Amino acid sequence: MRLFHRALASTLFLIAPGSVRSQAPDNPPAQQQKPPDPSAKPESSLPKAKKIWTNDNLSSLPGQVSQVGAPGSSAGHRSNSASSFSNGATFLTPADGQIVHPGEIVHFDLSITSGRSTGPVALVSPLGFSNEIRESAPYSFSFKIPRDEREVGGGNRLIGVHLVNAFGKVPGKNEPGLGAIEVDVEESEMPAKLSATGNMMSQYGPPGLRIFGAGSQQWLAIIGTFPNGDVLDVVNSTHLKLASENPKVVSVGEEGMLTSLGPGTASITATYTVGAQTMQISIPASVTISNSGLVPTPLSLDFGDQPAGTASSPLQVALTNHSLGAITIYKFEIRASVHESDDCTSAPIPPGGTCTISITFIPIRPGPSRGIIYIPNSRSGQLSFPISGNGI
């Protein structure tokens, strides 16, 4: 039993608040910066230069949440998802994917198949851990959902879908996972106001996102101010849908990840929907691409649909030196589901010279896949080349 408690304590330490967060995107870039934690200070004290648009002038009355998820939401209600599993433990209550609220005490009841656990059982989640450790049936637990985003482990946002794990000793296995379900943490009312923050917000001139170069990535936070006084990032809410009206300029990925793909302007729309009630803000974005130095043609690649686990036909990218001096290209850093071959690193590229990259897309699972190929070079330090596709 002491060994179990040590393992449990180690697990709690690994997911305790302040531990390193696992990244959601398939292939996160080497340097990503997330927006400031909105719970660390009230919204009124957020830097004004980063707050670009609010819905102060929208007429939208707060009301009680009456349905699970929002039609067309970015996440939706994920019952029976791949994250939930049973290895001897069955969650009787709550239902997988059930909505719970910040500050609520949730009761969990489990049934464990005879012989599948030989010791104490506890519940562990980025949201915290159960108040009880049960050594035998009935396996009933109480679990308080945090109100403060800083109490969520691994740097995760409070609002959104979280996994709750039943941990116990499984005979014949080293891992203590008996089963897991998801709970969806959502506020019980519509927000009174929405606003947006990010690391590339315009400091001067017209409000909006100002992005320089293709392949630039940043996290966008959508801050909801609720009638009960809560101020939380709702970008992972199943009630929220993020969309780009011009995805050839800026694409929207998981957890509010924005990627610049080409020059032009776009509007990023955040729509929060509960039943018949809707609240929306639009964030203008502009992308500027330099024609000097090392320039790729095209600026990005979209492979479209590709069966998961299979290789696409290769696509070509030309890198041209538009500077007055030779450019040395170093070993690529690949953060995408691709294979590549090239003739770019064998010798410096002279002024006006070109090298070629051949890229093959191999999605590892069904669903959208986005990534970056980083091209270190002696001119700009690093060039980012965005890759996208869809596993089917």
C-alpha positions as CSV (number, residue, x, y, z in Angstrom):
1,M,0.0,0.0,0.0
2,R,2.9,2.3,0.7
3,L,4.1,1.8,-2.9
4,F,0.6,2.7,-4.2
5,H,0.5,5.9,-2.2
6,R,4.0,6.8,-3.5
7,A,2.9,6.2,-7.1
8,L,-0.3,8.2,-6.5
9,A,1.7,11.0,-4.9
10,S,4.1,11.0,-7.9
11,T,1.1,11.2,-10.3
12,L,-0.4,14.1,-8.3
13,F,2.9,15.9,-8.4
14,L,3.2,15.4,-12.2
15,I,-0.2,17.1,-12.9
16,A,-0.2,19.5,-10.0
17,P,-0.6,23.2,-10.8
18,G,2.5,24.7,-12.2
19,S,3.8,21.5,-13.9
20,V,4.7,21.5,-17.6
21,R,1.7,21.3,-19.9
22,S,1.5,18.9,-22.7
23,Q,0.9,20.7,-26.0
24,A,-2.3,20.1,-27.9
25,P,-1.3,20.6,-31.4
26,D,0.1,17.6,-33.3
27,N,3.4,19.3,-33.9
28,P,3.9,22.4,-31.7
29,P,6.6,24.9,-32.8
30,A,9.8,25.3,-31.0
31,Q,8.8,28.6,-29.5
32,Q,5.2,29.2,-28.7
33,Q,4.0,31.9,-26.3
34,K,0.6,31.7,-24.6
35,P,-1.3,34.7,-23.6
36,P,-1.3,35.8,-19.9
37,D,-3.3,33.8,-17.4
38,P,-6.6,35.7,-17.3
39,S,-7.3,34.5,-13.7
40,A,-4.1,36.2,-12.4
41,K,-5.7,39.6,-12.4
42,P,-9.1,41.0,-13.3
43,E,-9.9,41.8,-16.9
44,S,-10.0,45.5,-16.2
45,S,-6.2,45.4,-15.4
46,L,-5.2,43.6,-18.6
47,P,-2.9,45.6,-20.8
48,K,-5.1,47.9,-22.9
49,A,-2.9,47.4,-26.0
50,K,-3.7,43.7,-26.1
51,K,-7.5,44.1,-25.7
52,I,-8.6,44.7,-29.2
53,W,-12.4,44.3,-29.4
54,T,-15.2,43.7,-27.0
55,N,-19.0,43.2,-27.4
56,D,-19.9,46.1,-25.1
57,N,-22.4,47.3,-27.7
58,L,-24.0,43.9,-28.4
59,S,-27.5,43.3,-27.1
60,S,-27.4,39.8,-25.6
61,L,-29.1,38.9,-22.4
62,P,-27.5,36.3,-20.1
63,G,-29.5,33.1,-19.6
64,Q,-29.2,29.7,-18.1
65,V,-27.3,27.1,-20.0
66,S,-29.9,24.7,-21.4
67,Q,-28.0,22.4,-23.8
68,V,-24.7,20.6,-24.0
69,G,-22.3,22.1,-26.5
70,A,-22.9,24.5,-29.3
71,P,-23.9,23.6,-32.8
72,G,-20.8,23.7,-34.9
73,S,-18.6,24.4,-31.9
74,S,-14.8,23.8,-32.2
75,A,-14.9,21.0,-29.7
76,G,-18.5,20.0,-29.1
77,H,-19.8,17.4,-26.7
78,R,-17.3,14.6,-26.8
79,S,-19.1,11.6,-25.3
80,N,-17.5,8.2,-25.9
81,S,-14.3,9.9,-27.0
82,A,-11.0,8.2,-27.5
83,S,-9.7,9.7,-24.3
84,S,-12.2,7.8,-22.1
85,F,-11.5,4.2,-21.4
86,S,-12.2,1.3,-19.0
87,N,-9.6,-1.1,-17.7
88,G,-11.8,-2.6,-15.0
89,A,-13.5,0.5,-13.7
90,T,-16.9,1.7,-15.0
91,F,-18.1,5.3,-14.2
92,L,-21.7,5.0,-13.2
93,T,-22.1,8.7,-12.5
94,P,-21.6,11.3,-13.9
95,A,-22.1,10.5,-17.6
96,D,-19.0,10.8,-19.9
97,G,-18.8,14.3,-21.2
98,Q,-21.2,15.8,-18.6
99,I,-21.2,19.5,-18.1
100,V,-20.0,20.7,-14.7
101,H,-19.5,24.2,-13.3
102,P,-16.6,26.0,-11.7
103,G,-16.8,25.6,-7.9
104,E,-19.3,22.7,-8.1
105,I,-18.8,19.6,-6.0
106,V,-19.2,16.6,-8.3
107,H,-20.0,13.1,-7.0
108,F,-18.5,10.1,-8.8
109,D,-19.7,6.6,-8.4
110,L,-17.6,3.7,-9.9
111,S,-18.1,0.0,-10.3
112,I,-14.9,-2.1,-10.4
113,T,-14.8,-5.6,-11.9
114,S,-13.9,-8.2,-9.3
115,G,-10.1,-8.9,-9.4
116,R,-9.2,-5.9,-11.5
117,S,-7.9,-3.8,-8.6
118,T,-5.9,-5.0,-5.7
119,G,-5.6,-1.9,-3.6
120,P,-6.8,1.6,-2.9
121,V,-8.5,3.7,-5.6
122,A,-8.5,7.5,-6.1
123,L,-9.5,10.0,-8.7
124,V,-6.9,12.2,-10.3
125,S,-7.3,14.9,-12.9
126,P,-5.7,18.2,-14.0
127,L,-8.6,19.7,-12.1
128,G,-7.3,18.2,-8.9
129,F,-8.0,14.9,-7.0
130,S,-10.7,13.3,-5.0
131,N,-11.2,14.0,-1.4
132,E,-11.3,10.2,-0.7
133,I,-9.2,7.1,-1.3
134,R,-11.3,4.0,-1.3
135,E,-9.9,0.6,-0.4
136,S,-13.1,-1.3,-1.2
137,A,-16.7,-0.8,-2.5
138,P,-18.6,1.4,-2.5
139,Y,-16.3,3.4,-4.8
140,S,-17.9,6.8,-4.3
141,F,-15.9,10.0,-4.5
142,S,-16.5,13.8,-4.2
143,F,-14.5,16.1,-6.4
144,K,-14.5,19.9,-6.3
145,I,-14.2,21.7,-9.6
146,P,-11.8,24.7,-9.2
147,R,-13.0,28.3,-9.7
148,D,-9.5,29.7,-10.1
149,E,-7.6,28.9,-13.3
150,R,-4.4,28.9,-11.3
151,E,-5.6,25.7,-9.5
152,V,-5.7,23.7,-12.8
153,G,-2.7,21.4,-13.2
154,G,-0.3,21.5,-16.1
155,G,-1.1,25.1,-17.2
156,N,-4.4,24.0,-18.6
157,R,-7.3,26.3,-19.0
158,L,-10.2,25.7,-16.6
159,I,-13.0,26.0,-19.1
160,G,-13.3,23.1,-21.5
161,V,-13.0,19.3,-21.5
162,H,-10.9,17.5,-18.9
163,L,-10.1,13.9,-18.2
164,V,-10.8,12.4,-14.8
165,N,-8.8,9.2,-14.1
166,A,-9.5,6.3,-11.7
167,F,-6.1,5.2,-10.4
168,G,-5.5,1.9,-8.6
169,K,-3.2,-1.1,-8.8
170,V,-4.0,-3.3,-11.8
171,P,-2.8,-6.9,-11.5
172,G,-0.1,-7.7,-14.0
173,K,0.3,-4.1,-15.2
174,N,2.7,-1.3,-14.3
175,E,0.3,1.5,-15.0
176,P,-2.3,2.3,-12.4
177,G,-5.1,3.4,-14.8
178,L,-8.4,1.7,-14.1
179,G,-10.5,3.9,-16.3
180,A,-11.3,7.5,-17.2
181,I,-14.1,9.8,-18.4
182,E,-14.3,13.4,-19.5
183,V,-16.1,16.2,-17.8
184,D,-16.8,19.5,-19.6
185,V,-16.3,22.5,-17.3
186,E,-18.6,25.4,-18.4
187,E,-20.1,28.4,-16.8
188,S,-23.9,28.2,-16.0
189,E,-24.7,31.5,-17.8
190,M,-23.9,33.3,-20.9
191,P,-21.0,35.7,-20.6
192,A,-21.8,39.4,-20.1
193,K,-18.8,40.3,-22.3
194,L,-16.2,38.8,-24.5
195,S,-12.8,40.2,-25.4
196,A,-9.6,38.9,-27.1
197,T,-6.0,39.0,-26.0
198,G,-2.8,37.7,-27.7
199,N,0.9,38.3,-28.1
200,M,0.7,39.9,-31.6
201,M,-1.9,42.5,-30.9
202,S,-1.3,45.9,-32.4
203,Q,0.3,48.2,-29.8
204,Y,-0.2,51.3,-32.0
205,G,-2.7,52.3,-34.7
206,P,-5.9,50.3,-35.6
207,P,-6.6,47.4,-33.2
208,G,-6.1,43.9,-34.4
209,L,-3.5,41.2,-35.0
210,R,-0.4,42.3,-37.0
211,I,1.6,39.4,-38.1
212,F,4.9,39.5,-40.1
213,G,5.9,36.5,-42.1
214,A,4.3,33.2,-43.1
215,G,4.5,30.4,-40.5
216,S,4.2,32.7,-37.5
217,Q,2.1,31.2,-34.7
218,Q,0.5,32.6,-31.6
219,W,-2.1,31.6,-29.0
220,L,-5.3,33.6,-29.0
221,A,-7.2,33.9,-25.7
222,I,-10.9,34.7,-25.7
223,I,-11.8,36.2,-22.3
224,G,-15.3,35.8,-21.0
225,T,-16.6,38.0,-18.2
226,F,-19.6,36.3,-16.5
227,P,-22.5,37.7,-14.4
228,N,-21.1,35.9,-11.3
229,G,-17.8,37.8,-11.6
230,D,-15.7,35.0,-13.1
231,V,-13.2,36.2,-15.7
232,L,-12.0,33.1,-17.6
233,D,-10.4,32.1,-20.9
234,V,-13.1,30.4,-22.8
235,V,-11.2,29.5,-26.0
236,N,-11.6,25.8,-25.2
237,S,-15.2,26.0,-24.3
238,T,-17.5,23.6,-26.2
239,H,-19.8,26.6,-26.6
240,L,-17.2,28.6,-28.5
241,K,-16.4,28.4,-32.2
242,L,-13.4,30.1,-33.7
243,A,-13.2,30.6,-37.5
244,S,-11.1,32.5,-40.0
245,E,-13.0,34.2,-42.9
246,N,-9.8,33.9,-45.0
247,P,-8.0,30.7,-44.1
248,K,-5.4,31.3,-46.9
249,V,-4.1,34.2,-44.8
250,V,-4.6,33.0,-41.2
251,S,-5.7,29.5,-40.1
252,V,-7.3,28.6,-36.8
253,G,-6.1,25.5,-35.0
254,E,-6.8,23.8,-31.6
255,E,-6.9,25.8,-28.4
256,G,-6.9,29.1,-30.3
257,M,-3.6,28.5,-32.2
258,L,-3.4,31.0,-35.1
259,T,-1.0,30.4,-38.0
260,S,-0.2,32.9,-40.7
261,L,-0.1,31.4,-44.2
262,G,0.1,34.3,-46.7
263,P,-0.1,38.0,-47.2
264,G,-3.5,39.8,-46.8
265,T,-6.2,40.5,-44.3
266,A,-8.6,38.2,-42.4
267,S,-11.2,38.4,-39.7
268,I,-11.1,35.9,-36.8
269,T,-14.6,35.4,-35.5
270,A,-15.3,34.0,-32.0
271,T,-18.9,32.9,-31.5
272,Y,-20.2,31.8,-28.1
273,T,-23.6,29.9,-28.5
274,V,-25.9,28.4,-25.9
275,G,-29.3,27.3,-27.1
276,A,-30.8,30.3,-29.0
277,Q,-28.4,32.8,-27.4
278,T,-25.3,34.0,-29.3
279,M,-22.5,36.4,-28.6
280,Q,-19.8,37.2,-31.1
281,I,-16.6,39.3,-31.5
282,S,-14.5,39.7,-34.6
283,I,-10.7,40.2,-34.5
284,P,-9.1,41.8,-37.6
285,A,-5.8,40.4,-38.7
286,S,-3.2,41.4,-41.2
287,V,-0.2,39.4,-42.5
288,T,2.8,41.1,-44.2
289,I,5.4,39.0,-46.1
290,S,8.9,40.2,-46.9
291,N,10.2,39.7,-50.4
292,S,13.8,39.9,-49.4
293,G,16.2,37.3,-48.0
294,L,15.2,33.7,-48.2
295,V,11.8,33.4,-49.8
296,P,9.8,30.1,-50.2
297,T,7.5,29.5,-53.2
298,P,4.8,28.7,-52.3
299,L,4.6,30.3,-48.9
300,S,2.8,27.2,-47.4
301,L,1.5,23.8,-48.4
302,D,-2.0,22.3,-47.9
303,F,-2.1,18.6,-48.7
304,G,-5.9,18.3,-48.4
305,D,-7.3,14.9,-47.5
306,Q,-5.0,11.9,-47.1
307,P,-5.7,8.5,-45.6
308,A,-4.2,8.2,-42.1
309,G,-0.9,6.3,-42.0
310,T,-0.3,6.6,-45.8
311,A,2.0,8.9,-47.7
312,S,0.8,11.5,-50.1
313,S,2.4,12.4,-53.4
314,P,5.3,14.7,-52.8
315,L,5.0,18.4,-53.3
316,Q,7.8,20.8,-54.2
317,V,8.9,24.0,-52.5
318,A,11.5,26.3,-54.0
319,L,13.7,28.5,-51.7
320,T,15.1,31.5,-53.5
321,N,17.9,33.8,-52.2
322,H,16.7,37.4,-52.8
323,S,19.6,39.0,-50.9
324,L,22.9,40.4,-52.1
325,G,25.0,37.7,-50.3
326,A,25.2,33.9,-50.1
327,I,22.9,32.2,-47.6
328,T,23.8,29.1,-45.7
329,I,20.9,26.8,-44.9
330,Y,21.4,24.4,-41.9
331,K,19.6,21.2,-40.9
332,F,15.8,21.5,-41.0
333,E,13.8,21.1,-37.8
334,I,10.6,19.3,-38.7
335,R,7.5,19.8,-36.5
336,A,4.9,18.3,-38.9
337,S,3.7,14.9,-40.0
338,V,5.9,14.9,-43.1
339,H,9.0,13.5,-44.6
340,E,11.3,15.8,-46.7
341,S,14.3,15.6,-48.9
342,D,16.2,18.6,-50.2
343,D,19.3,19.9,-51.9
344,C,19.5,23.1,-49.7
345,T,22.1,22.2,-47.1
346,S,24.9,20.9,-49.3
347,A,26.3,24.3,-50.2
348,P,25.5,28.0,-49.6
349,I,22.8,29.5,-51.9
350,P,24.2,32.3,-54.0
351,P,22.3,35.6,-54.7
352,G,19.5,34.7,-57.0
353,G,20.0,31.0,-56.5
354,T,17.4,28.4,-55.7
355,C,17.2,25.1,-53.9
356,T,14.3,22.6,-53.8
357,I,12.5,20.8,-51.0
358,S,10.3,17.7,-51.7
359,I,7.7,17.2,-49.0
360,T,5.5,14.1,-48.4
361,F,2.6,14.3,-46.0
362,I,1.9,11.3,-43.7
363,P,-1.0,12.0,-41.2
364,I,-0.7,9.8,-38.1
365,R,-4.4,9.8,-37.4
366,P,-7.8,11.1,-38.8
367,G,-8.5,14.8,-38.4
368,P,-6.8,18.1,-39.2
369,S,-3.0,18.2,-39.0
370,R,-1.0,21.4,-38.9
371,G,2.7,21.8,-38.4
372,I,5.8,23.8,-39.2
373,I,9.2,23.1,-40.9
374,Y,11.8,25.3,-39.4
375,I,14.6,26.3,-41.8
376,P,17.6,27.7,-39.9
377,N,19.8,30.0,-42.1
378,S,22.6,32.5,-42.0
379,R,20.4,35.4,-43.2
380,S,17.3,35.6,-41.0
381,G,18.2,33.0,-38.3
382,Q,15.1,30.9,-39.0
383,L,12.4,30.6,-41.6
384,S,9.1,29.0,-40.7
385,F,7.2,27.1,-43.4
386,P,3.6,26.0,-42.5
387,I,2.2,22.6,-43.4
388,S,-1.4,21.5,-43.2
389,G,-3.5,18.5,-44.3
390,N,-6.4,16.4,-43.1
391,G,-6.2,12.7,-42.2
392,I,-9.2,10.6,-43.3
